[in-house]
Amino acid sequence: MSKILVVDDERDILTEVDEALTIEGYETTCVDNVDDALNVLRGNDTVDLIVTDLKMPGKSGLDLINQVRAEFGPGIGFVIISGSPESFGINMEEFQYLRKPVDIDKLLETVANALAQNADQNRDN
């Protein structure tokens, strides 16, 4: 069973994404900020994929991506959910991306693709 960390400061979106992923059979942990997300990862909780918003109070999803890569390497995949990724200067070809409001069917398809891609990359390394 794949473990997914969901990070979004909007409680409604966090709940909706959590419910959809749980129904699909994924194990989820949900937090509403970057510091809590990093604490989950540092607590040795194995995570296969992070689904994150970009724009959040305090630290952004980009801060999370950069910190995860610095501390844990490239082994954890990301799906970005945001209304405005362009304002963060992210190379969107590097990440799976969904625009808010999120279409749940598209979310599930994107998560499955990201997990498969991440598994392939980790197997090659």
N, CA, C and O atoms as a Tinker XYZ file with bonds, in Angstrom:
   500  protein
     1  N      0.843000   -1.177000    0.000000    73     2
     2  CA     0.000000    0.000000    0.000000    64     1     3
     3  C      0.889000    1.240000    0.000000    63     2     4     5
     4  O      1.787000    1.362000    0.833000    81     3
     5  N      0.646000    2.142000   -0.913000    73     3     6
     6  CA     1.434000    3.366000   -1.008000    64     5     7
     7  C      1.005000    4.361000    0.062000    63     6     8     9
     8  O     -0.178000    4.499000    0.376000    81     7
     9  N      2.005000    5.050000    0.612000    73     7    10
    10  CA     1.755000    6.070000    1.629000    64     9    11
    11  C      1.914000    7.451000    1.005000    63    10    12    13
    12  O      2.921000    7.749000    0.363000    81    11
    13  N      0.900000    8.282000    1.206000    73    11    14
    14  CA     0.879000    9.607000    0.596000    64    13    15
    15  C      0.725000   10.657000    1.684000    63    14    16    17
    16  O     -0.151000   10.553000    2.542000    81    15
    17  N      1.576000   11.661000    1.640000    73    15    18
    18  CA     1.500000   12.810000    2.530000    64    17    19
    19  C      0.814000   13.939000    1.772000    63    18    20    21
    20  O      1.273000   14.336000    0.701000    81    19
    21  N     -0.279000   14.457000    2.320000    73    19    22
    22  CA    -1.042000   15.529000    1.687000    64    21    23
    23  C     -0.822000   16.807000    2.500000    63    22    24    25
    24  O     -1.006000   16.818000    3.717000    81    23
    25  N     -0.422000   17.892000    1.806000    73    23    26
    26  CA    -0.114000   19.144000    2.473000    64    25    27
    27  C     -0.891000   20.269000    1.800000    63    26    28    29
    28  O     -0.646000   20.592000    0.638000    81    27
    29  N     -1.823000   20.861000    2.532000    73    27    30
    30  CA    -2.608000   21.979000    2.000000    64    29    31
    31  C     -3.197000   22.751000    3.172000    63    30    32    33
    32  O     -3.712000   22.153000    4.118000    81    31
    33  N     -3.125000   24.066000    3.113000    73    31    34
    34  CA    -3.652000   24.884000    4.198000    64    33    35
    35  C     -5.167000   25.067000    4.121000    63    34    36    37
    36  O     -5.778000   25.571000    5.063000    81    35
    37  N     -5.772000   24.665000    3.015000    73    35    38
    38  CA    -7.226000   24.772000    2.871000    64    37    39
    39  C     -7.863000   23.469000    3.358000    63    38    40    41
    40  O     -7.744000   22.427000    2.714000    81    39
    41  N     -8.533000   23.545000    4.489000    73    39    42
    42  CA    -9.100000   22.365000    5.146000    64    41    43
    43  C    -10.048000   21.587000    4.226000    63    42    44    45
    44  O    -10.017000   20.356000    4.220000    81    43
    45  N    -10.890000   22.282000    3.450000    73    43    46
    46  CA   -11.828000   21.590000    2.557000    64    45    47
    47  C    -11.099000   20.747000    1.522000    63    46    48    49
    48  O    -11.487000   19.611000    1.249000    81    47
    49  N    -10.053000   21.304000    0.952000    73    47    50
    50  CA    -9.287000   20.570000   -0.061000    64    49    51
    51  C     -8.554000   19.399000    0.592000    63    50    52    53
    52  O     -8.518000   18.301000    0.037000    81    51
    53  N     -7.979000   19.628000    1.752000    73    51    54
    54  CA    -7.281000   18.569000    2.467000    64    53    55
    55  C     -8.222000   17.393000    2.731000    63    54    56    57
    56  O     -7.855000   16.237000    2.522000    81    55
    57  N     -9.424000   17.693000    3.187000    73    55    58
    58  CA   -10.417000   16.655000    3.479000    64    57    59
    59  C    -10.845000   15.927000    2.214000    63    58    60    61
    60  O    -10.933000   14.699000    2.201000    81    59
    61  N    -11.109000   16.676000    1.151000    73    59    62
    62  CA   -11.559000   16.070000   -0.103000    64    61    63
    63  C    -10.500000   15.144000   -0.693000    63    62    64    65
    64  O    -10.811000   14.033000   -1.124000    81    63
    65  N     -9.253000   15.601000   -0.711000    73    63    66
    66  CA    -8.159000   14.794000   -1.258000    64    65    67
    67  C     -7.929000   13.563000   -0.383000    63    66    68    69
    68  O     -7.737000   12.461000   -0.898000    81    67
    69  N     -7.947000   13.746000    0.927000    73    67    70
    70  CA    -7.760000   12.629000    1.852000    64    69    71
    71  C     -8.827000   11.561000    1.648000    63    70    72    73
    72  O     -8.505000   10.376000    1.556000    81    71
    73  N    -10.076000   11.961000    1.577000    73    71    74
    74  CA   -11.172000   11.003000    1.396000    64    73    75
    75  C    -11.034000   10.241000    0.083000    63    74    76    77
    76  O    -11.211000    9.023000    0.047000    81    75
    77  N    -10.720000   10.955000   -0.993000    73    75    78
    78  CA   -10.592000   10.302000   -2.302000    64    77    79
    79  C     -9.452000    9.290000   -2.313000    63    78    80    81
    80  O     -9.605000    8.183000   -2.829000    81    79
    81  N     -8.320000    9.666000   -1.749000    73    79    82
    82  CA    -7.166000    8.766000   -1.741000    64    81    83
    83  C     -7.394000    7.568000   -0.825000    63    82    84    85
    84  O     -6.989000    6.450000   -1.145000    81    83
    85  N     -8.036000    7.800000    0.305000    73    83    86
    86  CA    -8.322000    6.707000    1.245000    64    85    87
    87  C     -9.291000    5.704000    0.631000    63    86    88    89
    88  O     -9.090000    4.496000    0.753000    81    87
    89  N    -10.332000    6.188000   -0.024000    73    87    90
    90  CA   -11.290000    5.304000   -0.698000    64    89    91
    91  C    -10.592000    4.474000   -1.772000    63    90    92    93
    92  O    -10.945000    3.319000   -2.007000    81    91
    93  N     -9.601000    5.076000   -2.416000    73    91    94
    94  CA    -8.865000    4.387000   -3.476000    64    93    95
    95  C     -7.877000    3.359000   -2.914000    63    94    96    97
    96  O     -7.289000    2.582000   -3.665000    81    95
    97  N     -7.698000    3.360000   -1.583000    73    95    98
    98  CA    -6.844000    2.355000   -0.962000    64    97    99
    99  C     -5.466000    2.832000   -0.545000    63    98   100   101
   100  O     -4.642000    2.029000   -0.107000    81    99
   101  N     -5.204000    4.113000   -0.673000    73    99   102
   102  CA    -3.918000    4.650000   -0.243000    64   101   103
   103  C     -3.945000    4.952000    1.249000    63   102   104   105
   104  O     -4.997000    5.253000    1.812000    81   103
   105  N     -2.795000    4.870000    1.877000    73   103   106
   106  CA    -2.649000    5.285000    3.267000    64   105   107
   107  C     -2.208000    6.748000    3.249000    63   106   108   109
   108  O     -1.198000    7.083000    2.630000    81   107
   109  N     -2.951000    7.607000    3.917000    73   107   110
   110  CA    -2.653000    9.031000    3.867000    64   109   111
   111  C     -2.341000    9.598000    5.243000    63   110   112   113
   112  O     -2.840000    9.132000    6.267000    81   111
   113  N     -1.500000   10.617000    5.224000    73   111   114
   114  CA    -1.274000   11.484000    6.369000    64   113   115
   115  C     -1.493000   12.890000    5.851000    63   114   116   117
   116  O     -0.951000   13.264000    4.811000    81   115
   117  N     -2.285000   13.672000    6.568000    73   115   118
   118  CA    -2.617000   15.021000    6.110000    64   117   119
   119  C     -2.155000   16.055000    7.120000    63   118   120   121
   120  O     -2.364000   15.909000    8.325000    81   119
   121  N     -1.527000   17.098000    6.613000    73   119   122
   122  CA    -1.092000   18.218000    7.441000    64   121   123
   123  C     -1.385000   19.510000    6.694000    63   122   124   125
   124  O     -1.551000   19.515000    5.474000    81   123
   125  N     -1.446000   20.614000    7.451000    73   123   126
   126  CA    -1.820000   21.875000    6.815000    64   125   127
   127  C     -0.676000   22.882000    6.694000    63   126   128   129
   128  O     -0.910000   24.060000    6.425000    81   127
   129  N      0.576000   22.413000    6.895000    73   127   130
   130  CA     1.706000   23.332000    6.720000    64   129   131
   131  C      3.000000   22.558000    6.478000    63   130   132   133
   132  O      3.082000   21.354000    6.722000    81   131
   133  N      3.990000   23.270000    6.001000    73   131   134
   134  CA     5.263000   22.668000    5.606000    64   133   135
   135  C      6.015000   22.102000    6.801000    63   134   136   137
   136  O      6.570000   21.007000    6.713000    81   135
   137  N      6.045000   22.826000    7.915000    73   135   138
   138  CA     6.788000   22.342000    9.076000    64   137   139
   139  C      6.243000   21.007000    9.573000    63   138   140   141
   140  O      7.019000   20.112000    9.908000    81   139
   141  N      4.919000   20.862000    9.626000    73   139   142
   142  CA     4.334000   19.592000   10.047000    64   141   143
   143  C      4.652000   18.488000    9.051000    63   142   144   145
   144  O      4.879000   17.345000    9.446000    81   143
   145  N      4.672000   18.816000    7.769000    73   143   146
   146  CA     5.027000   17.828000    6.745000    64   145   147
   147  C      6.459000   17.333000    6.955000    63   146   148   149
   148  O      6.723000   16.132000    6.889000    81   147
   149  N      7.357000   18.243000    7.201000    73   147   150
   150  CA     8.750000   17.858000    7.429000    64   149   151
   151  C      8.890000   17.029000    8.698000    63   150   152   153
   152  O      9.693000   16.096000    8.739000    81   151
   153  N      8.124000   17.353000    9.731000    73   151   154
   154  CA     8.150000   16.565000   10.962000    64   153   155
   155  C      7.675000   15.138000   10.719000    63   154   156   157
   156  O      8.227000   14.199000   11.292000    81   155
   157  N      6.663000   14.964000    9.881000    73   155   158
   158  CA     6.199000   13.617000    9.532000    64   157   159
   159  C      7.335000   12.843000    8.863000    63   158   160   161
   160  O      7.598000   11.691000    9.211000    81   159
   161  N      7.994000   13.470000    7.917000    73   159   162
   162  CA     9.076000   12.807000    7.199000    64   161   163
   163  C     10.265000   12.517000    8.106000    63   162   164   165
   164  O     10.876000   11.453000    8.013000    81   163
   165  N     10.588000   13.450000    8.971000    73   163   166
   166  CA    11.718000   13.266000    9.885000    64   165   167
   167  C     11.421000   12.227000   10.958000    63   166   168   169
   168  O     12.339000   11.682000   11.571000    81   167
   169  N     10.152000   11.955000   11.183000    73   167   170
   170  CA     9.758000   10.946000   12.161000    64   169   171
   171  C      9.864000    9.535000   11.616000    63   170   172   173
   172  O      9.293000    8.600000   12.178000    81   171
   173  N     10.594000    9.380000   10.526000    73   171   174
   174  CA    10.810000    8.076000    9.893000    64   173   175
   175  C      9.528000    7.449000    9.366000    63   174   176   177
   176  O      9.443000    6.229000    9.229000    81   175
   177  N      8.541000    8.268000    9.073000    73   175   178
   178  CA     7.331000    7.757000    8.451000    64   177   179
   179  C      7.607000    7.644000    6.955000    63   178   180   181
   180  O      7.790000    8.657000    6.281000    81   179
   181  N      7.637000    6.442000    6.441000    73   179   182
   182  CA     7.923000    6.232000    5.033000    64   181   183
   183  C      6.808000    6.829000    4.187000    63   182   184   185
   184  O      5.631000    6.541000    4.403000    81   183
   185  N      7.182000    7.652000    3.235000    73   183   186
   186  CA     6.222000    8.303000    2.345000    64   185   187
   187  C      6.667000    8.048000    0.911000    63   186   188   189
   188  O      7.834000    8.238000    0.568000    81   187
   189  N      5.725000    7.616000    0.079000    73   187   190
   190  CA     6.029000    7.353000   -1.322000    64   189   191
   191  C      5.792000    8.563000   -2.209000    63   190   192   193
   192  O      6.430000    8.723000   -3.249000    81   191
   193  N      4.858000    9.420000   -1.779000    73   191   194
   194  CA     4.455000   10.551000   -2.617000    64   193   195
   195  C      3.941000   11.669000   -1.727000    63   194   196   197
   196  O      3.301000   11.425000   -0.704000    81   195
   197  N      4.230000   12.901000   -2.134000    73   195   198
   198  CA     3.702000   14.072000   -1.444000    64   197   199
   199  C      2.806000   14.823000   -2.416000    63   198   200   201
   200  O      3.224000   15.174000   -3.520000    81   199
   201  N      1.575000   15.064000   -1.996000    73   199   202
   202  CA     0.640000   15.897000   -2.749000    64   201   203
   203  C      0.598000   17.226000   -2.012000    63   202   204   205
   204  O      0.175000   17.276000   -0.857000    81   203
   205  N      1.030000   18.303000   -2.659000    73   203   206
   206  CA     1.153000   19.573000   -1.955000    64   205   207
   207  C      0.614000   20.751000   -2.731000    63   206   208   209
   208  O      0.700000   20.811000   -3.958000    81   207
   209  N      0.064000   21.675000   -1.995000    73   207   210
   210  CA    -0.275000   22.996000   -2.514000    64   209   211
   211  C      1.031000   23.776000   -2.604000    63   210   212   213
   212  O      2.012000   23.411000   -1.956000    81   211
   213  N      1.056000   24.827000   -3.387000    73   211   214
   214  CA     2.234000   25.689000   -3.435000    64   213   215
   215  C      2.082000   26.887000   -2.510000    63   214   216   217
   216  O      2.971000   27.187000   -1.714000    81   215
   217  N      0.955000   27.563000   -2.622000    73   215   218
   218  CA     0.767000   28.808000   -1.881000    64   217   219
   219  C      0.119000   28.517000   -0.535000    63   218   220   221
   220  O     -1.057000   28.166000   -0.447000    81   219
   221  N      0.931000   28.675000    0.518000    73   219   222
   222  CA     0.466000   28.468000    1.883000    64   221   223
   223  C      1.086000   29.556000    2.753000    63   222   224   225
   224  O      2.143000   30.090000    2.416000    81   223
   225  N      0.445000   29.884000    3.856000    73   223   226
   226  CA     1.039000   30.885000    4.757000    64   225   227
   227  C      2.386000   30.403000    5.281000    63   226   228   229
   228  O      2.568000   29.215000    5.547000    81   227
   229  N      3.301000   31.304000    5.424000    73   227   230
   230  CA     4.640000   30.925000    5.898000    64   229   231
   231  C      5.432000   30.297000    4.777000    63   230   232   233
   232  O      5.698000   30.938000    3.761000    81   231
   233  N      5.811000   29.041000    4.958000    73   231   234
   234  CA     6.601000   28.337000    3.956000    64   233   235
   235  C      5.690000   27.803000    2.862000    63   234   236   237
   236  O      4.562000   27.384000    3.120000    81   235
   237  N      6.201000   27.826000    1.636000    73   235   238
   238  CA     5.424000   27.407000    0.469000    64   237   239
   239  C      5.694000   25.945000    0.125000    63   238   240   241
   240  O      6.581000   25.303000    0.687000    81   239
   241  N      4.905000   25.447000   -0.811000    73   239   242
   242  CA     5.137000   24.111000   -1.338000    64   241   243
   243  C      6.510000   23.983000   -1.982000    63   242   244   245
   244  O      7.124000   22.917000   -1.932000    81   243
   245  N      6.992000   25.063000   -2.584000    73   243   246
   246  CA     8.340000   25.048000   -3.160000    64   245   247
   247  C      9.387000   24.897000   -2.059000    63   246   248   249
   248  O     10.375000   24.185000   -2.234000    81   247
   249  N      9.171000   25.570000   -0.919000    73   247   250
   250  CA    10.070000   25.385000    0.222000    64   249   251
   251  C     10.085000   23.914000    0.646000    63   250   252   253
   252  O     11.141000   23.355000    0.943000    81   251
   253  N      8.908000   23.299000    0.669000    73   251   254
   254  CA     8.802000   21.890000    1.037000    64   253   255
   255  C      9.577000   21.016000    0.058000    63   254   256   257
   256  O     10.355000   20.156000    0.471000    81   255
   257  N      9.368000   21.232000   -1.221000    73   255   258
   258  CA    10.062000   20.446000   -2.245000    64   257   259
   259  C     11.577000   20.567000   -2.071000    63   258   260   261
   260  O     12.291000   19.565000   -2.065000    81   259
   261  N     12.056000   21.800000   -1.930000    73   259   262
   262  CA    13.495000   22.023000   -1.789000    64   261   263
   263  C     14.055000   21.364000   -0.531000    63   262   264   265
   264  O     15.136000   20.776000   -0.573000    81   263
   265  N     13.336000   21.455000    0.584000    73   263   266
   266  CA    13.807000   20.872000    1.832000    64   265   267
   267  C     13.785000   19.345000    1.774000    63   266   268   269
   268  O     14.712000   18.692000    2.254000    81   267
   269  N     12.739000   18.779000    1.194000    73   267   270
   270  CA    12.661000   17.319000    1.061000    64   269   271
   271  C     13.800000   16.814000    0.192000    63   270   272   273
   272  O     14.444000   15.819000    0.524000    81   271
   273  N     14.047000   17.484000   -0.903000    73   271   274
   274  CA    15.142000   17.060000   -1.790000    64   273   275
   275  C     16.491000   17.158000   -1.081000    63   274   276   277
   276  O     17.346000   16.287000   -1.236000    81   275
   277  N     16.675000   18.235000   -0.295000    73   275   278
   278  CA    17.946000   18.422000    0.418000    64   277   279
   279  C     18.152000   17.363000    1.496000    63   278   280   281
   280  O     19.261000   16.854000    1.658000    81   279
   281  N     17.091000   17.027000    2.235000    73   279   282
   282  CA    17.216000   16.090000    3.349000    64   281   283
   283  C     17.071000   14.624000    2.958000    63   282   284   285
   284  O     17.731000   13.758000    3.532000    81   283
   285  N     16.213000   14.347000    1.987000    73   283   286
   286  CA    15.858000   12.957000    1.698000    64   285   287
   287  C     16.212000   12.510000    0.281000    63   286   288   289
   288  O     16.003000   11.348000   -0.070000    81   287
   289  N     16.741000   13.415000   -0.531000    73   287   290
   290  CA    17.103000   13.070000   -1.894000    64   289   291
   291  C     15.877000   13.019000   -2.802000    63   290   292   293
   292  O     14.791000   13.447000   -2.412000    81   291
   293  N     16.055000   12.500000   -4.000000    73   291   294
   294  CA    14.974000   12.518000   -4.995000    64   293   295
   295  C     14.000000   11.345000   -4.899000    63   294   296   297
   296  O     13.161000   11.183000   -5.784000    81   295
   297  N     14.085000   10.524000   -3.854000    73   295   298
   298  CA    13.287000    9.302000   -3.777000    64   297   299
   299  C     11.802000    9.486000   -3.556000    63   298   300   301
   300  O     11.026000    8.559000   -3.788000    81   299
   301  N     11.387000   10.667000   -3.111000    73   299   302
   302  CA     9.968000   10.918000   -2.859000    64   301   303
   303  C      9.415000   11.749000   -4.013000    63   302   304   305
   304  O      9.963000   12.798000   -4.353000    81   303
   305  N      8.331000   11.275000   -4.609000    73   303   306
   306  CA     7.714000   12.010000   -5.710000    64   305   307
   307  C      6.766000   13.088000   -5.209000    63   306   308   309
   308  O      6.384000   13.108000   -4.039000    81   307
   309  N      6.398000   13.979000   -6.111000    73   307   310
   310  CA     5.498000   15.082000   -5.779000    64   309   311
   311  C      4.395000   15.219000   -6.808000    63   310   312   313
   312  O      4.619000   15.032000   -8.004000    81   311
   313  N      3.210000   15.544000   -6.339000    73   311   314
   314  CA     2.121000   16.034000   -7.170000    64   313   315
   315  C      1.780000   17.403000   -6.608000    63   314   316   317
   316  O      1.537000   17.546000   -5.410000    81   315
   317  N      1.763000   18.395000   -7.463000    73   315   318
   318  CA     1.463000   19.763000   -7.042000    64   317   319
   319  C      0.032000   20.102000   -7.404000    63   318   320   321
   320  O     -0.416000   19.883000   -8.529000    81   319
   321  N     -0.679000   20.643000   -6.420000    73   319   322
   322  CA    -2.041000   21.142000   -6.632000    64   321   323
   323  C     -1.995000   22.632000   -6.341000    63   322   324   325
   324  O     -1.685000   23.037000   -5.221000    81   323
   325  N     -2.299000   23.446000   -7.335000    73   323   326
   326  CA    -2.204000   24.885000   -7.114000    64   325   327
   327  C     -3.026000   25.645000   -8.134000    63   326   328   329
   328  O     -3.337000   25.145000   -9.215000    81   327
   329  N     -3.363000   26.842000   -7.768000    73   327   330
   330  CA    -4.037000   27.728000   -8.700000    64   329   331
   331  C     -3.067000   28.555000   -9.523000    63   330   332   333
   332  O     -3.439000   29.102000  -10.561000    81   331
   333  N     -1.802000   28.652000   -9.058000    73   331   334
   334  CA    -0.876000   29.546000   -9.743000    64   333   335
   335  C      0.580000   29.087000   -9.619000    63   334   336   337
   336  O      1.364000   29.738000   -8.928000    81   335
   337  N      0.960000   27.984000  -10.270000    73   335   338
   338  CA     2.342000   27.508000  -10.154000    64   337   339
   339  C      3.346000   28.417000  -10.847000    63   338   340   341
   340  O      4.524000   28.439000  -10.493000    81   339
   341  N      2.872000   29.167000  -11.839000    73   339   342
   342  CA     3.780000   30.011000  -12.604000    64   341   343
   343  C      4.452000   31.054000  -11.725000    63   342   344   345
   344  O      5.601000   31.422000  -11.967000    81   343
   345  N      3.748000   31.532000  -10.710000    73   343   346
   346  CA     4.298000   32.580000   -9.862000    64   345   347
   347  C      5.414000   32.068000   -8.960000    63   346   348   349
   348  O      6.080000   32.861000   -8.295000    81   347
   349  N      5.627000   30.764000   -8.927000    73   347   350
   350  CA     6.679000   30.200000   -8.090000    64   349   351
   351  C      7.925000   29.849000   -8.893000    63   350   352   353
   352  O      8.934000   29.446000   -8.314000    81   351
   353  N      7.875000   29.994000  -10.212000    73   351   354
   354  CA     9.027000   29.718000  -11.045000    64   353   355
   355  C      9.424000   28.243000  -11.076000    63   354   356   357
   356  O     10.604000   27.916000  -11.200000    81   355
   357  N      8.455000   27.372000  -10.964000    73   355   358
   358  CA     8.726000   25.933000  -10.947000    64   357   359
   359  C      8.745000   25.391000  -12.369000    63   358   360   361
   360  O      7.912000   25.764000  -13.195000    81   359
   361  N      9.692000   24.517000  -12.648000    73   359   362
   362  CA     9.729000   23.805000  -13.913000    64   361   363
   363  C      8.639000   22.740000  -13.863000    63   362   364   365
   364  O      8.833000   21.679000  -13.269000    81   363
   365  N      7.519000   23.013000  -14.470000    73   363   366
   366  CA     6.374000   22.122000  -14.351000    64   365   367
   367  C      6.565000   20.807000  -15.094000    63   366   368   369
   368  O      5.780000   19.878000  -14.904000    81   367
   369  N      7.585000   20.705000  -15.931000    73   367   370
   370  CA     7.865000   19.437000  -16.603000    64   369   371
   371  C      8.455000   18.423000  -15.620000    63   370   372   373
   372  O      8.440000   17.220000  -15.883000    81   371
   373  N      8.969000   18.903000  -14.498000    73   371   374
   374  CA     9.587000   18.032000  -13.503000    64   373   375
   375  C      8.562000   17.400000  -12.558000    63   374   376   377
   376  O      8.855000   16.403000  -11.898000    81   375
   377  N      7.358000   17.981000  -12.495000    73   375   378
   378  CA     6.364000   17.539000  -11.521000    64   377   379
   379  C      5.030000   17.240000  -12.189000    63   378   380   381
   380  O      4.704000   17.777000  -13.248000    81   379
   381  N      4.269000   16.363000  -11.538000    73   379   382
   382  CA     2.869000   16.175000  -11.910000    64   381   383
   383  C      2.136000   17.375000  -11.320000    63   382   384   385
   384  O      2.398000   17.761000  -10.181000    81   383
   385  N      1.228000   17.963000  -12.078000    73   383   386
   386  CA     0.578000   19.195000  -11.633000    64   385   387
   387  C     -0.914000   19.165000  -11.930000    63   386   388   389
   388  O     -1.343000   18.740000  -13.002000    81   387
   389  N     -1.694000   19.625000  -10.958000    73   387   390
   390  CA    -3.134000   19.783000  -11.130000    64   389   391
   391  C     -3.525000   21.186000  -10.693000    63   390   392   393
   392  O     -3.031000   21.702000   -9.690000    81   391
   393  N     -4.410000   21.788000  -11.457000    73   391   394
   394  CA    -4.881000   23.133000  -11.125000    64   393   395
   395  C     -6.122000   23.030000  -10.245000    63   394   396   397
   396  O     -6.990000   22.183000  -10.462000    81   395
   397  N     -6.187000   23.915000   -9.242000    73   395   398
   398  CA    -7.385000   24.014000   -8.398000    64   397   399
   399  C     -8.474000   24.717000   -9.171000    63   398   400   401
   400  O     -8.161000   25.596000   -9.974000    81   399
   401  N     -9.739000   24.381000   -8.977000    73   399   402
   402  CA   -10.245000   23.305000   -8.134000    64   401   403
   403  C     -9.905000   21.948000   -8.752000    63   402   404   405
   404  O     -9.869000   21.794000   -9.973000    81   403
   405  N     -9.660000   20.982000   -7.891000    73   403   406
   406  CA    -9.157000   19.675000   -8.315000    64   405   407
   407  C    -10.302000   18.775000   -8.764000    63   406   408   409
   408  O    -11.312000   18.633000   -8.076000    81   407
   409  N    -10.118000   18.173000   -9.934000    73   407   410
   410  CA   -11.008000   17.127000  -10.413000    64   409   411
   411  C    -10.520000   15.819000   -9.787000    63   410   412   413
   412  O     -9.390000   15.397000  -10.035000    81   411
   413  N    -11.357000   15.182000   -8.986000    73   411   414
   414  CA   -10.938000   14.002000   -8.221000    64   413   415
   415  C    -10.499000   12.852000   -9.125000    63   414   416   417
   416  O     -9.513000   12.180000   -8.821000    81   415
   417  N    -11.200000   12.614000  -10.217000    73   415   418
   418  CA   -10.783000   11.540000  -11.127000    64   417   419
   419  C     -9.395000   11.820000  -11.690000    63   418   420   421
   420  O     -8.569000   10.914000  -11.796000    81   419
   421  N     -9.145000   13.054000  -12.046000    73   419   422
   422  CA    -7.828000   13.439000  -12.562000    64   421   423
   423  C     -6.772000   13.326000  -11.466000    63   422   424   425
   424  O     -5.638000   12.926000  -11.733000    81   423
   425  N     -7.139000   13.673000  -10.242000    73   423   426
   426  CA    -6.223000   13.528000   -9.114000    64   425   427
   427  C     -5.801000   12.070000   -8.953000    63   426   428   429
   428  O     -4.611000   11.777000   -8.833000    81   427
   429  N     -6.760000   11.165000   -8.950000    73   427   430
   430  CA    -6.454000    9.750000   -8.762000    64   429   431
   431  C     -5.580000    9.212000   -9.892000    63   430   432   433
   432  O     -4.656000    8.434000   -9.653000    81   431
   433  N     -5.873000    9.626000  -11.113000    73   431   434
   434  CA    -5.054000    9.220000  -12.260000    64   433   435
   435  C     -3.632000    9.773000  -12.133000    63   434   436   437
   436  O     -2.662000    9.062000  -12.395000    81   435
   437  N     -3.513000   11.019000  -11.740000    73   435   438
   438  CA    -2.210000   11.670000  -11.617000    64   437   439
   439  C     -1.388000   11.043000  -10.497000    63   438   440   441
   440  O     -0.186000   10.831000  -10.654000    81   439
   441  N     -2.031000   10.743000   -9.366000    73   439   442
   442  CA    -1.337000   10.096000   -8.250000    64   441   443
   443  C     -0.833000    8.715000   -8.677000    63   442   444   445
   444  O      0.315000    8.369000   -8.398000    81   443
   445  N     -1.662000    7.932000   -9.339000    73   443   446
   446  CA    -1.241000    6.607000   -9.803000    64   445   447
   447  C     -0.060000    6.719000  -10.760000    63   446   448   449
   448  O      0.888000    5.940000  -10.659000    81   447
   449  N     -0.102000    7.668000  -11.681000    73   447   450
   450  CA     1.002000    7.875000  -12.622000    64   449   451
   451  C      2.279000    8.305000  -11.905000    63   450   452   453
   452  O      3.367000    7.823000  -12.221000    81   451
   453  N      2.143000    9.216000  -10.936000    73   451   454
   454  CA     3.310000    9.703000  -10.200000    64   453   455
   455  C      3.946000    8.587000   -9.382000    63   454   456   457
   456  O      5.172000    8.490000   -9.318000    81   455
   457  N      3.133000    7.751000   -8.761000    73   455   458
   458  CA     3.667000    6.629000   -7.988000    64   457   459
   459  C      4.396000    5.635000   -8.893000    63   458   460   461
   460  O      5.462000    5.137000   -8.533000    81   459
   461  N      3.832000    5.349000  -10.055000    73   459   462
   462  CA     4.473000    4.433000  -11.001000    64   461   463
   463  C      5.790000    5.015000  -11.518000    63   462   464   465
   464  O      6.796000    4.311000  -11.609000    81   463
   465  N      5.773000    6.292000  -11.850000    73   463   466
   466  CA     6.981000    6.960000  -12.341000    64   465   467
   467  C      8.058000    6.972000  -11.260000    63   466   468   469
   468  O      9.225000    6.705000  -11.546000    81   467
   469  N      7.679000    7.276000  -10.029000    73   467   470
   470  CA     8.619000    7.313000   -8.923000    64   469   471
   471  C      9.208000    5.930000   -8.655000    63   470   472   473
   472  O     10.403000    5.807000   -8.387000    81   471
   473  N      8.380000    4.894000   -8.726000    73   471   474
   474  CA     8.856000    3.521000   -8.524000    64   473   475
   475  C      9.864000    3.145000   -9.604000    63   474   476   477
   476  O     10.875000    2.505000   -9.315000    81   475
   477  N      9.593000    3.541000  -10.848000    73   475   478
   478  CA    10.516000    3.266000  -11.947000    64   477   479
   479  C     11.851000    3.973000  -11.726000    63   478   480   481
   480  O     12.911000    3.377000  -11.919000    81   479
   481  N     11.800000    5.246000  -11.320000    73   479   482
   482  CA    13.033000    6.008000  -11.098000    64   481   483
   483  C     13.841000    5.438000   -9.944000    63   482   484   485
   484  O     15.068000    5.362000  -10.015000    81   483
   485  N     13.149000    5.036000   -8.875000    73   483   486
   486  CA    13.864000    4.473000   -7.716000    64   485   487
   487  C     14.472000    3.116000   -8.040000    63   486   488   489
   488  O     15.529000    2.761000   -7.518000    81   487
   489  N     13.795000    2.351000   -8.912000    73   487   490
   490  CA    14.323000    1.056000   -9.316000    64   489   491
   491  C     15.578000    1.236000  -10.174000    63   490   492   493
   492  O     16.507000    0.431000  -10.099000    81   491
   493  N     15.603000    2.288000  -10.983000    73   491   494
   494  CA    16.747000    2.542000  -11.859000    64   493   495
   495  C     17.964000    3.055000  -11.096000    63   494   496   497
   496  O     19.095000    2.907000  -11.557000    81   495
   497  N     17.736000    3.654000   -9.935000    73   495   498
   498  CA    18.845000    4.252000   -9.161000    64   497   499
   499  C     19.478000    3.288000   -8.214000    63   498   500
   500  O     20.416000    3.647000   -7.503000    81   499
